[in-house]
Amino acid sequence: MNWFNSKIGDLKKLVAPSTSGVAAFPKPHIAAAGKSANITTLKENVNKAIDEWALIRTHSWDIPKEVAGTADNWVEVDLSAHMLYAYSGGRLINGFLIATGASATPTIAGTYKIYAKFPTYRMRGTGYNLPDVPYVMFYHKSYAIHGVYWHNSFGVSISHGCVNMLTSDAAWLYEIVKVNTYVFVHK
């Protein structure tokens, strides 16, 4: 059992099952002063803890030494899962389904830094010429993370090597990353 599942198990012990199949909080305990605990506060605290624990992921790899211990934002691109994760320091703050490079034009693994950002950019290459590509974040040579308007196929390898995101997801990422933000791409 991984760490996340053990923490969810701890939280489930705080919640008693009900006859309706919906979890119900146990009766509040009597505080030392003789007053009942505030069940609304307990519920809010448990929900907040679940949300925080759900954002923490365990990895089979180490966080790159360049970003370990920093409070800065950084990006993980998991090529095997077709997922992009945004972190603030060591804390996961968001995750997105992406499209990555096709076998003939793969997305390359490595640790990079975003070196240029453009709200829109014309992308040209063999077999494509796309004006106004939204929220472009270049991280290595011509490799970029960006929004797409020409397809809606995520969770697959179909790009020319770039990391494709829904435009709304790319917009969110574009706002939180800066030039020099680390991008860690792995299989």
C-alpha positions in Angstrom: 0.0 0.0 0.0 1.5 3.4 -0.9 1.6 6.4 1.3 -1.5 8.1 -0.4 -3.7 5.0 0.2 -2.6 4.8 3.8 -3.5 8.4 4.4 -6.9 8.0 2.7 -7.4 4.9 5.0 -6.7 7.1 8.0 -9.3 9.6 6.9 -11.9 6.9 6.3 -11.5 5.9 9.9 -12.8 9.4 10.8 -15.9 8.8 8.7 -18.6 6.3 9.7 -20.7 4.6 7.0 -24.4 5.4 7.0 -27.4 3.3 6.0 -27.8 5.4 2.8 -24.3 4.4 1.6 -23.1 8.0 2.0 -20.4 8.6 4.5 -21.5 10.4 7.7 -19.3 11.9 10.3 -19.4 10.3 13.7 -21.1 12.1 16.6 -18.9 14.9 17.9 -16.9 14.2 21.1 -17.4 16.2 24.2 -14.6 18.7 24.6 -12.9 19.2 28.0 -15.0 22.3 28.6 -18.2 20.3 28.1 -19.0 21.7 24.6 -19.6 19.6 21.5 -17.0 19.8 18.7 -18.1 21.8 15.7 -19.0 19.1 13.1 -18.9 21.6 10.3 -15.3 22.5 11.1 -14.4 18.9 11.4 -16.0 18.2 8.0 -14.2 21.1 6.4 -10.8 20.1 7.9 -11.2 16.5 6.7 -12.3 17.6 3.2 -9.3 20.0 3.1 -6.9 17.2 4.1 -8.3 14.8 1.5 -7.8 17.5 -1.2 -4.2 18.1 0.0 -3.4 14.4 0.1 -5.0 13.8 -3.3 -2.5 16.4 -4.8 0.5 14.5 -3.4 1.9 11.8 -5.7 4.6 9.3 -5.1 7.1 8.7 -7.9 9.3 5.9 -9.1 11.8 8.6 -9.9 13.5 11.3 -7.9 12.6 15.0 -8.2 15.4 16.5 -10.2 18.1 18.0 -8.0 17.7 21.3 -9.8 14.1 21.7 -8.4 14.3 19.8 -5.1 13.9 22.0 -2.2 12.9 25.1 -4.2 9.6 26.9 -3.7 9.5 27.7 -7.4 6.9 26.3 -9.8 8.1 23.6 -12.1 6.6 21.2 -14.7 6.7 17.4 -15.0 5.8 15.8 -18.4 5.1 12.0 -18.0 5.3 10.6 -21.5 4.1 7.1 -20.5 1.0 8.4 -18.9 0.4 11.3 -21.3 0.2 13.7 -18.3 1.6 17.1 -17.4 1.8 18.0 -13.8 2.4 21.5 -12.3 4.2 21.8 -9.0 4.9 24.5 -6.6 8.0 23.4 -4.9 7.4 19.7 -4.0 3.6 20.1 -4.0 1.5 19.1 -6.9 -0.9 21.9 -7.8 -2.5 20.6 -11.0 -2.5 17.8 -13.6 -3.6 17.7 -17.3 -4.0 15.0 -19.9 -1.8 15.8 -22.9 -0.8 14.6 -26.4 2.9 13.9 -27.0 5.1 13.2 -29.9 4.3 10.4 -32.4 6.8 7.6 -32.8 8.3 9.3 -35.9 8.6 12.6 -34.1 8.9 11.8 -30.4 8.9 14.2 -27.4 12.4 13.9 -26.0 13.1 13.2 -22.3 15.3 15.4 -20.2 15.5 18.3 -17.8 15.1 21.7 -19.4 14.0 25.3 -18.7 11.4 27.4 -20.4 13.4 29.9 -22.5 10.6 31.8 -24.3 6.9 32.3 -23.9 4.4 33.7 -26.5 0.7 34.2 -26.2 0.4 33.1 -29.8 3.0 31.8 -32.3 3.1 30.5 -35.9 4.4 27.0 -35.9 5.8 25.6 -39.2 7.5 22.3 -40.0 7.3 19.4 -42.4 3.7 18.8 -43.1 2.2 21.6 -41.0 1.9 25.4 -40.9 -0.2 26.6 -37.9 -0.9 30.3 -37.3 -1.8 31.6 -33.9 -0.9 28.5 -31.8 -2.0 29.6 -28.3 0.1 29.8 -25.1 3.4 28.6 -26.4 6.2 27.8 -23.9 9.4 26.8 -25.5 11.7 24.6 -23.4 14.2 23.0 -25.7 15.1 24.0 -29.3 11.8 23.9 -31.2 10.0 21.8 -28.5 7.2 23.5 -26.7 4.3 23.1 -24.4 1.2 24.8 -26.1 -2.5 24.8 -26.5 -4.1 23.3 -29.6 -7.1 24.2 -31.7 -6.7 21.7 -34.5 -7.4 18.5 -32.6 -9.0 17.2 -29.5 -7.0 13.9 -29.1 -5.3 13.8 -25.7 -3.8 10.8 -24.0 -2.1 9.7 -27.2 1.2 10.3 -29.1 0.3 12.3 -32.2 2.2 15.6 -32.1 5.4 16.5 -34.0 7.3 16.4 -30.7 5.6 19.2 -28.8 3.5 18.8 -25.7 -0.1 19.5 -26.7 -2.7 20.7 -24.2 -6.3 21.9 -24.2 -6.2 25.6 -24.8 -7.8 26.3 -21.4 -5.2 24.1 -19.7 -2.3 25.7 -21.6 -3.7 29.2 -20.6 -3.6 28.2 -16.9 -0.1 26.8 -17.1 1.1 29.9 -19.1 0.0 32.1 -16.2 2.0 30.3 -13.5 5.2 29.5 -15.3 8.0 32.0 -16.1 11.0 32.0 -18.3 13.5 29.7 -16.5 10.8 27.5 -15.1 12.1 23.9 -15.0 10.4 21.3 -17.3 11.2 17.7 -16.4 10.2 15.3 -19.3 10.4 11.5 -18.6 9.0 8.1 -19.7 
